[in-house]
Amino acid sequence: MDKILIVIKENCPQNHPCPAVQACPVGALTQNLYNAPDVDHDRCIRCGKCAKICPKKALSID
């Protein structure tokens, strides 16, 4: 089974620009205002860069 990127919204403070959005090399993450990021699973290559840069560990590859 393929792994997918999961956003753990309860870990995301949702009060700042998400640094993981800028870290994604394929633009699979988007953020509306300061909400938790949304994942485009069709674009996500599951590289894990976003999960590594998230300061609150709100992104996980599972």
N, CA, C and O atoms as a Maestro MAE file, in Angstrom:
{
 s_m_m2io_version
 :::
 2.0.0
}

f_m_ct {
 s_m_title
 :::
 protein
 m_atom[248] {
  # First column is atom index #
  i_m_mmod_type
  r_m_x_coord
  r_m_y_coord
  r_m_z_coord
  i_m_residue_number
  s_m_chain_name
  s_m_pdb_residue_name
  s_m_pdb_atom_name
  i_m_atomic_number
  :::
  1 25 0.846 -1.186 0.000 1 A "MET " " N  " 7
  2 3 0.000 0.000 0.000 1 A "MET " " CA " 6
  3 2 0.890 1.249 0.000 1 A "MET " " C  " 6
  4 15 1.862 1.331 0.751 1 A "MET " " O  " 8
  5 25 0.547 2.204 -0.842 2 A "ASP " " N  " 7
  6 3 1.307 3.451 -0.914 2 A "ASP " " CA " 6
  7 2 1.079 4.306 0.318 2 A "ASP " " C  " 6
  8 15 -0.011 4.336 0.889 2 A "ASP " " O  " 8
  9 25 2.134 4.998 0.710 3 A "LYS " " N  " 7
  10 3 2.024 5.935 1.820 3 A "LYS " " CA " 6
  11 2 1.409 7.229 1.314 3 A "LYS " " C  " 6
  12 15 1.532 7.569 0.137 3 A "LYS " " O  " 8
  13 25 0.746 7.944 2.211 4 A "ILE " " N  " 7
  14 3 0.160 9.235 1.855 4 A "ILE " " CA " 6
  15 2 0.539 10.274 2.905 4 A "ILE " " C  " 6
  16 15 0.891 9.946 4.038 4 A "ILE " " O  " 8
  17 25 0.457 11.525 2.498 5 A "LEU " " N  " 7
  18 3 0.716 12.628 3.413 5 A "LEU " " CA " 6
  19 2 -0.566 12.956 4.163 5 A "LEU " " C  " 6
  20 15 -1.625 13.145 3.563 5 A "LEU " " O  " 8
  21 25 -0.453 13.020 5.464 6 A "ILE " " N  " 7
  22 3 -1.598 13.316 6.329 6 A "ILE " " CA " 6
  23 2 -1.347 14.630 7.052 6 A "ILE " " C  " 6
  24 15 -0.248 14.874 7.551 6 A "ILE " " O  " 8
  25 25 -2.374 15.476 7.107 7 A "VAL " " N  " 7
  26 3 -2.315 16.715 7.878 7 A "VAL " " CA " 6
  27 2 -3.031 16.462 9.199 7 A "VAL " " C  " 6
  28 15 -4.215 16.125 9.214 7 A "VAL " " O  " 8
  29 25 -2.318 16.622 10.296 8 A "ILE " " N  " 7
  30 3 -2.889 16.442 11.634 8 A "ILE " " CA " 6
  31 2 -3.298 17.829 12.121 8 A "ILE " " C  " 6
  32 15 -2.519 18.529 12.769 8 A "ILE " " O  " 8
  33 25 -4.529 18.212 11.798 9 A "LYS " " N  " 7
  34 3 -4.977 19.588 12.018 9 A "LYS " " CA " 6
  35 2 -4.912 20.019 13.474 9 A "LYS " " C  " 6
  36 15 -4.693 21.198 13.754 9 A "LYS " " O  " 8
  37 25 -5.097 19.094 14.406 10 A "GLU " " N  " 7
  38 3 -5.042 19.481 15.817 10 A "GLU " " CA " 6
  39 2 -3.631 19.838 16.263 10 A "GLU " " C  " 6
  40 15 -3.463 20.481 17.298 10 A "GLU " " O  " 8
  41 25 -2.619 19.439 15.513 11 A "ASN " " N  " 7
  42 3 -1.236 19.834 15.817 11 A "ASN " " CA " 6
  43 2 -0.849 21.157 15.163 11 A "ASN " " C  " 6
  44 15 0.136 21.781 15.558 11 A "ASN " " O  " 8
  45 25 -1.614 21.584 14.172 12 A "CYS " " N  " 7
  46 3 -1.290 22.795 13.421 12 A "CYS " " CA " 6
  47 2 -1.859 24.023 14.130 12 A "CYS " " C  " 6
  48 15 -3.064 24.082 14.375 12 A "CYS " " O  " 8
  49 25 -1.013 25.010 14.466 13 A "PRO " " N  " 7
  50 3 -1.510 26.196 15.161 13 A "PRO " " CA " 6
  51 2 -2.412 27.061 14.283 13 A "PRO " " C  " 6
  52 15 -3.217 27.830 14.809 13 A "PRO " " O  " 8
  53 25 -2.298 26.952 12.952 14 A "GLN " " N  " 7
  54 3 -3.155 27.661 12.011 14 A "GLN " " CA " 6
  55 2 -3.209 29.167 12.259 14 A "GLN " " C  " 6
  56 15 -4.269 29.782 12.145 14 A "GLN " " O  " 8
  57 25 -2.072 29.751 12.595 15 A "ASN " " N  " 7
  58 3 -2.052 31.197 12.835 15 A "ASN " " CA " 6
  59 2 -0.850 31.854 12.172 15 A "ASN " " C  " 6
  60 15 -0.432 32.941 12.571 15 A "ASN " " O  " 8
  61 25 -0.297 31.199 11.165 16 A "HIS " " N  " 7
  62 3 0.903 31.718 10.504 16 A "HIS " " CA " 6
  63 2 1.005 31.112 9.107 16 A "HIS " " C  " 6
  64 15 0.347 30.114 8.812 16 A "HIS " " O  " 8
  65 25 1.820 31.707 8.256 17 A "PRO " " N  " 7
  66 3 2.067 31.065 6.959 17 A "PRO " " CA " 6
  67 2 2.802 29.734 7.178 17 A "PRO " " C  " 6
  68 15 3.816 29.689 7.875 17 A "PRO " " O  " 8
  69 25 2.306 28.695 6.600 18 A "CYS " " N  " 7
  70 3 2.870 27.358 6.795 18 A "CYS " " CA " 6
  71 2 4.205 27.232 6.051 18 A "CYS " " C  " 6
  72 15 4.235 27.382 4.829 18 A "CYS " " O  " 8
  73 25 5.309 26.961 6.760 19 A "PRO " " N  " 7
  74 3 6.604 26.826 6.090 19 A "PRO " " CA " 6
  75 2 6.679 25.596 5.186 19 A "PRO " " C  " 6
  76 15 7.476 25.563 4.248 19 A "PRO " " O  " 8
  77 25 5.867 24.600 5.460 20 A "ALA " " N  " 7
  78 3 5.881 23.380 4.646 20 A "ALA " " CA " 6
  79 2 5.356 23.629 3.239 20 A "ALA " " C  " 6
  80 15 5.755 22.941 2.299 20 A "ALA " " O  " 8
  81 25 4.468 24.603 3.087 21 A "VAL " " N  " 7
  82 3 3.926 24.924 1.761 21 A "VAL " " CA " 6
  83 2 5.061 25.359 0.835 21 A "VAL " " C  " 6
  84 15 5.124 24.937 -0.320 21 A "VAL " " O  " 8
  85 25 5.944 26.195 1.341 22 A "GLN " " N  " 7
  86 3 7.079 26.667 0.541 22 A "GLN " " CA " 6
  87 2 8.119 25.576 0.327 22 A "GLN " " C  " 6
  88 15 8.853 25.618 -0.660 22 A "GLN " " O  " 8
  89 25 8.200 24.611 1.220 23 A "ALA " " N  " 7
  90 3 9.204 23.547 1.122 23 A "ALA " " CA " 6
  91 2 8.842 22.471 0.108 23 A "ALA " " C  " 6
  92 15 9.716 21.739 -0.356 23 A "ALA " " O  " 8
  93 25 7.574 22.371 -0.237 24 A "CYS " " N  " 7
  94 3 7.139 21.311 -1.155 24 A "CYS " " CA " 6
  95 2 7.702 21.556 -2.557 24 A "CYS " " C  " 6
  96 15 7.436 22.596 -3.160 24 A "CYS " " O  " 8
  97 25 8.474 20.604 -3.073 25 A "PRO " " N  " 7
  98 3 9.099 20.808 -4.381 25 A "PRO " " CA " 6
  99 2 8.144 20.695 -5.567 25 A "PRO " " C  " 6
  100 15 8.491 21.098 -6.677 25 A "PRO " " O  " 8
  101 25 6.951 20.155 -5.345 26 A "VAL " " N  " 7
  102 3 6.022 19.965 -6.461 26 A "VAL " " CA " 6
  103 2 4.727 20.773 -6.302 26 A "VAL " " C  " 6
  104 15 3.814 20.642 -7.118 26 A "VAL " " O  " 8
  105 25 4.644 21.596 -5.271 27 A "GLY " " N  " 7
  106 3 3.461 22.427 -5.071 27 A "GLY " " CA " 6
  107 2 2.215 21.658 -4.681 27 A "GLY " " C  " 6
  108 15 1.103 22.043 -5.041 27 A "GLY " " O  " 8
  109 25 2.397 20.573 -3.948 28 A "ALA " " N  " 7
  110 3 1.256 19.747 -3.553 28 A "ALA " " CA " 6
  111 2 0.516 20.295 -2.330 28 A "ALA " " C  " 6
  112 15 -0.592 19.852 -2.029 28 A "ALA " " O  " 8
  113 25 1.119 21.251 -1.629 29 A "LEU " " N  " 7
  114 3 0.477 21.854 -0.463 29 A "LEU " " CA " 6
  115 2 0.022 23.271 -0.779 29 A "LEU " " C  " 6
  116 15 0.740 24.045 -1.413 29 A "LEU " " O  " 8
  117 25 -1.169 23.591 -0.331 30 A "THR " " N  " 7
  118 3 -1.678 24.952 -0.446 30 A "THR " " CA " 6
  119 2 -2.243 25.355 0.905 30 A "THR " " C  " 6
  120 15 -2.608 24.514 1.726 30 A "THR " " O  " 8
  121 25 -2.304 26.665 1.113 31 A "GLN " " N  " 7
  122 3 -2.840 27.169 2.380 31 A "GLN " " CA " 6
  123 2 -3.766 28.321 2.088 31 A "GLN " " C  " 6
  124 15 -3.396 29.262 1.386 31 A "GLN " " O  " 8
  125 25 -4.971 28.253 2.622 32 A "ASN " " N  " 7
  126 3 -5.954 29.310 2.495 32 A "ASN " " CA " 6
  127 2 -5.917 30.152 3.772 32 A "ASN " " C  " 6
  128 15 -6.240 29.671 4.858 32 A "ASN " " O  " 8
  129 25 -5.518 31.416 3.620 33 A "LEU " " N  " 7
  130 3 -5.300 32.294 4.763 33 A "LEU " " CA " 6
  131 2 -4.304 31.616 5.694 33 A "LEU " " C  " 6
  132 15 -3.224 31.222 5.252 33 A "LEU " " O  " 8
  133 25 -4.640 31.472 6.961 34 A "TYR " " N  " 7
  134 3 -3.726 30.806 7.900 34 A "TYR " " CA " 6
  135 2 -4.282 29.476 8.380 34 A "TYR " " C  " 6
  136 15 -3.944 29.022 9.473 34 A "TYR " " O  " 8
  137 25 -5.117 28.856 7.589 35 A "ASN " " N  " 7
  138 3 -5.662 27.545 7.938 35 A "ASN " " CA " 6
  139 2 -4.602 26.469 7.752 35 A "ASN " " C  " 6
  140 15 -3.549 26.719 7.166 35 A "ASN " " O  " 8
  141 25 -4.883 25.282 8.248 36 A "ALA " " N  " 7
  142 3 -3.981 24.144 8.037 36 A "ALA " " CA " 6
  143 2 -3.857 23.899 6.535 36 A "ALA " " C  " 6
  144 15 -4.814 24.127 5.795 36 A "ALA " " O  " 8
  145 25 -2.715 23.446 6.080 37 A "PRO " " N  " 7
  146 3 -2.533 23.236 4.646 37 A "PRO " " CA " 6
  147 2 -3.402 22.107 4.099 37 A "PRO " " C  " 6
  148 15 -3.766 21.172 4.813 37 A "PRO " " O  " 8
  149 25 -3.720 22.224 2.817 38 A "ASP " " N  " 7
  150 3 -4.435 21.181 2.092 38 A "ASP " " CA " 6
  151 2 -3.445 20.460 1.203 38 A "ASP " " C  " 6
  152 15 -2.502 21.067 0.695 38 A "ASP " " O  " 8
  153 25 -3.654 19.158 1.010 39 A "VAL " " N  " 7
  154 3 -2.753 18.334 0.215 39 A "VAL " " CA " 6
  155 2 -3.431 17.921 -1.084 39 A "VAL " " C  " 6
  156 15 -4.561 17.432 -1.076 39 A "VAL " " O  " 8
  157 25 -2.741 18.118 -2.188 40 A "ASP " " N  " 7
  158 3 -3.172 17.575 -3.474 40 A "ASP " " CA " 6
  159 2 -2.442 16.237 -3.615 40 A "ASP " " C  " 6
  160 15 -1.275 16.193 -4.005 40 A "ASP " " O  " 8
  161 25 -3.140 15.156 -3.294 41 A "HIS " " N  " 7
  162 3 -2.506 13.837 -3.271 41 A "HIS " " CA " 6
  163 2 -2.063 13.371 -4.663 41 A "HIS " " C  " 6
  164 15 -1.185 12.516 -4.780 41 A "HIS " " O  " 8
  165 25 -2.660 13.922 -5.701 42 A "ASP " " N  " 7
  166 3 -2.230 13.575 -7.057 42 A "ASP " " CA " 6
  167 2 -0.868 14.170 -7.390 42 A "ASP " " C  " 6
  168 15 -0.123 13.604 -8.189 42 A "ASP " " O  " 8
  169 25 -0.539 15.305 -6.783 43 A "ARG " " N  " 7
  170 3 0.752 15.961 -7.033 43 A "ARG " " CA " 6
  171 2 1.834 15.522 -6.051 43 A "ARG " " C  " 6
  172 15 3.020 15.557 -6.379 43 A "ARG " " O  " 8
  173 25 1.435 15.110 -4.856 44 A "CYS " " N  " 7
  174 3 2.384 14.762 -3.795 44 A "CYS " " CA " 6
  175 2 3.252 13.573 -4.212 44 A "CYS " " C  " 6
  176 15 2.741 12.548 -4.664 44 A "CYS " " O  " 8
  177 25 4.571 13.724 -4.054 45 A "ILE " " N  " 7
  178 3 5.505 12.639 -4.378 45 A "ILE " " CA " 6
  179 2 6.003 11.933 -3.110 45 A "ILE " " C  " 6
  180 15 6.874 11.065 -3.180 45 A "ILE " " O  " 8
  181 25 5.462 12.298 -1.983 46 A "ARG " " N  " 7
  182 3 5.768 11.675 -0.694 46 A "ARG " " CA " 6
  183 2 7.263 11.701 -0.362 46 A "ARG " " C  " 6
  184 15 7.826 10.716 0.115 46 A "ARG " " O  " 8
  185 25 7.888 12.849 -0.626 47 A "CYS " " N  " 7
  186 3 9.324 12.990 -0.354 47 A "CYS " " CA " 6
  187 2 9.602 13.245 1.129 47 A "CYS " " C  " 6
  188 15 10.698 12.960 1.611 47 A "CYS " " O  " 8
  189 25 8.618 13.780 1.851 48 A "GLY " " N  " 7
  190 3 8.775 14.011 3.283 48 A "GLY " " CA " 6
  191 2 9.377 15.347 3.666 48 A "GLY " " C  " 6
  192 15 9.534 15.617 4.857 48 A "GLY " " O  " 8
  193 25 9.723 16.198 2.703 49 A "LYS " " N  " 7
  194 3 10.324 17.499 3.029 49 A "LYS " " CA " 6
  195 2 9.390 18.341 3.897 49 A "LYS " " C  " 6
  196 15 9.835 19.000 4.837 49 A "LYS " " O  " 8
  197 25 8.120 18.317 3.584 50 A "CYS " " N  " 7
  198 3 7.166 19.121 4.357 50 A "CYS " " CA " 6
  199 2 7.070 18.637 5.801 50 A "CYS " " C  " 6
  200 15 7.016 19.440 6.732 50 A "CYS " " O  " 8
  201 25 7.049 17.324 5.975 51 A "ALA " " N  " 7
  202 3 6.950 16.765 7.326 51 A "ALA " " CA " 6
  203 2 8.188 17.103 8.149 51 A "ALA " " C  " 6
  204 15 8.087 17.335 9.354 51 A "ALA " " O  " 8
  205 25 9.353 17.132 7.508 52 A "LYS " " N  " 7
  206 3 10.590 17.444 8.223 52 A "LYS " " CA " 6
  207 2 10.652 18.901 8.650 52 A "LYS " " C  " 6
  208 15 11.210 19.212 9.703 52 A "LYS " " O  " 8
  209 25 10.088 19.796 7.851 53 A "ILE " " N  " 7
  210 3 10.199 21.225 8.145 53 A "ILE " " CA " 6
  211 2 9.080 21.736 9.066 53 A "ILE " " C  " 6
  212 15 9.207 22.812 9.650 53 A "ILE " " O  " 8
  213 25 8.007 20.987 9.197 54 A "CYS " " N  " 7
  214 3 6.878 21.440 10.028 54 A "CYS " " CA " 6
  215 2 7.301 21.504 11.496 54 A "CYS " " C  " 6
  216 15 7.657 20.479 12.078 54 A "CYS " " O  " 8
  217 25 7.267 22.701 12.103 55 A "PRO " " N  " 7
  218 3 7.733 22.841 13.489 55 A "PRO " " CA " 6
  219 2 6.833 22.162 14.518 55 A "PRO " " C  " 6
  220 15 7.283 21.863 15.624 55 A "PRO " " O  " 8
  221 25 5.589 21.918 14.179 56 A "LYS " " N  " 7
  222 3 4.642 21.315 15.125 56 A "LYS " " CA " 6
  223 2 4.328 19.858 14.820 56 A "LYS " " C  " 6
  224 15 3.464 19.255 15.457 56 A "LYS " " O  " 8
  225 25 5.042 19.287 13.829 57 A "LYS " " N  " 7
  226 3 4.829 17.880 13.440 57 A "LYS " " CA " 6
  227 2 3.372 17.624 13.056 57 A "LYS " " C  " 6
  228 15 2.792 16.597 13.409 57 A "LYS " " O  " 8
  229 25 2.795 18.582 12.324 58 A "ALA " " N  " 7
  230 3 1.397 18.453 11.887 58 A "ALA " " CA " 6
  231 2 1.272 17.726 10.554 58 A "ALA " " C  " 6
  232 15 0.161 17.472 10.087 58 A "ALA " " O  " 8
  233 25 2.402 17.391 9.938 59 A "LEU " " N  " 7
  234 3 2.384 16.645 8.678 59 A "LEU " " CA " 6
  235 2 3.099 15.329 8.885 59 A "LEU " " C  " 6
  236 15 4.148 15.275 9.526 59 A "LEU " " O  " 8
  237 25 2.527 14.267 8.339 60 A "SER " " N  " 7
  238 3 3.105 12.946 8.530 60 A "SER " " CA " 6
  239 2 2.909 12.114 7.267 60 A "SER " " C  " 6
  240 15 1.854 12.164 6.635 60 A "SER " " O  " 8
  241 25 3.932 11.354 6.912 61 A "ILE " " N  " 7
  242 3 3.827 10.407 5.807 61 A "ILE " " CA " 6
  243 2 3.486 9.055 6.417 61 A "ILE " " C  " 6
  244 15 4.315 8.454 7.100 61 A "ILE " " O  " 8
  245 25 2.281 8.578 6.176 62 A "ASP " " N  " 7
  246 3 1.825 7.277 6.720 62 A "ASP " " CA " 6
  247 2 1.344 6.384 5.600 62 A "ASP " " C  " 6
  248 15 0.923 5.254 5.848 62 A "ASP " " O  " 8
  :::
 }
 m_bond[247] {
  # First column is bond index #
  i_m_from
  i_m_to
  i_m_order
  :::
  1 1 2 1
  2 2 3 1
  3 3 4 2
  4 3 5 1
  5 5 6 1
  6 6 7 1
  7 7 8 2
  8 7 9 1
  9 9 10 1
  10 10 11 1
  11 11 12 2
  12 11 13 1
  13 13 14 1
  14 14 15 1
  15 15 16 2
  16 15 17 1
  17 17 18 1
  18 18 19 1
  19 19 20 2
  20 19 21 1
  21 21 22 1
  22 22 23 1
  23 23 24 2
  24 23 25 1
  25 25 26 1
  26 26 27 1
  27 27 28 2
  28 27 29 1
  29 29 30 1
  30 30 31 1
  31 31 32 2
  32 31 33 1
  33 33 34 1
  34 34 35 1
  35 35 36 2
  36 35 37 1
  37 37 38 1
  38 38 39 1
  39 39 40 2
  40 39 41 1
  41 41 42 1
  42 42 43 1
  43 43 44 2
  44 43 45 1
  45 45 46 1
  46 46 47 1
  47 47 48 2
  48 47 49 1
  49 49 50 1
  50 50 51 1
  51 51 52 2
  52 51 53 1
  53 53 54 1
  54 54 55 1
  55 55 56 2
  56 55 57 1
  57 57 58 1
  58 58 59 1
  59 59 60 2
  60 59 61 1
  61 61 62 1
  62 62 63 1
  63 63 64 2
  64 63 65 1
  65 65 66 1
  66 66 67 1
  67 67 68 2
  68 67 69 1
  69 69 70 1
  70 70 71 1
  71 71 72 2
  72 71 73 1
  73 73 74 1
  74 74 75 1
  75 75 76 2
  76 75 77 1
  77 77 78 1
  78 78 79 1
  79 79 80 2
  80 79 81 1
  81 81 82 1
  82 82 83 1
  83 83 84 2
  84 83 85 1
  85 85 86 1
  86 86 87 1
  87 87 88 2
  88 87 89 1
  89 89 90 1
  90 90 91 1
  91 91 92 2
  92 91 93 1
  93 93 94 1
  94 94 95 1
  95 95 96 2
  96 95 97 1
  97 97 98 1
  98 98 99 1
  99 99 100 2
  100 99 101 1
  101 101 102 1
  102 102 103 1
  103 103 104 2
  104 103 105 1
  105 105 106 1
  106 106 107 1
  107 107 108 2
  108 107 109 1
  109 109 110 1
  110 110 111 1
  111 111 112 2
  112 111 113 1
  113 113 114 1
  114 114 115 1
  115 115 116 2
  116 115 117 1
  117 117 118 1
  118 118 119 1
  119 119 120 2
  120 119 121 1
  121 121 122 1
  122 122 123 1
  123 123 124 2
  124 123 125 1
  125 125 126 1
  126 126 127 1
  127 127 128 2
  128 127 129 1
  129 129 130 1
  130 130 131 1
  131 131 132 2
  132 131 133 1
  133 133 134 1
  134 134 135 1
  135 135 136 2
  136 135 137 1
  137 137 138 1
  138 138 139 1
  139 139 140 2
  140 139 141 1
  141 141 142 1
  142 142 143 1
  143 143 144 2
  144 143 145 1
  145 145 146 1
  146 146 147 1
  147 147 148 2
  148 147 149 1
  149 149 150 1
  150 150 151 1
  151 151 152 2
  152 151 153 1
  153 153 154 1
  154 154 155 1
  155 155 156 2
  156 155 157 1
  157 157 158 1
  158 158 159 1
  159 159 160 2
  160 159 161 1
  161 161 162 1
  162 162 163 1
  163 163 164 2
  164 163 165 1
  165 165 166 1
  166 166 167 1
  167 167 168 2
  168 167 169 1
  169 169 170 1
  170 170 171 1
  171 171 172 2
  172 171 173 1
  173 173 174 1
  174 174 175 1
  175 175 176 2
  176 175 177 1
  177 177 178 1
  178 178 179 1
  179 179 180 2
  180 179 181 1
  181 181 182 1
  182 182 183 1
  183 183 184 2
  184 183 185 1
  185 185 186 1
  186 186 187 1
  187 187 188 2
  188 187 189 1
  189 189 190 1
  190 190 191 1
  191 191 192 2
  192 191 193 1
  193 193 194 1
  194 194 195 1
  195 195 196 2
  196 195 197 1
  197 197 198 1
  198 198 199 1
  199 199 200 2
  200 199 201 1
  201 201 202 1
  202 202 203 1
  203 203 204 2
  204 203 205 1
  205 205 206 1
  206 206 207 1
  207 207 208 2
  208 207 209 1
  209 209 210 1
  210 210 211 1
  211 211 212 2
  212 211 213 1
  213 213 214 1
  214 214 215 1
  215 215 216 2
  216 215 217 1
  217 217 218 1
  218 218 219 1
  219 219 220 2
  220 219 221 1
  221 221 222 1
  222 222 223 1
  223 223 224 2
  224 223 225 1
  225 225 226 1
  226 226 227 1
  227 227 228 2
  228 227 229 1
  229 229 230 1
  230 230 231 1
  231 231 232 2
  232 231 233 1
  233 233 234 1
  234 234 235 1
  235 235 236 2
  236 235 237 1
  237 237 238 1
  238 238 239 1
  239 239 240 2
  240 239 241 1
  241 241 242 1
  242 242 243 1
  243 243 244 2
  244 243 245 1
  245 245 246 1
  246 246 247 1
  247 247 248 2
  :::
 }
}
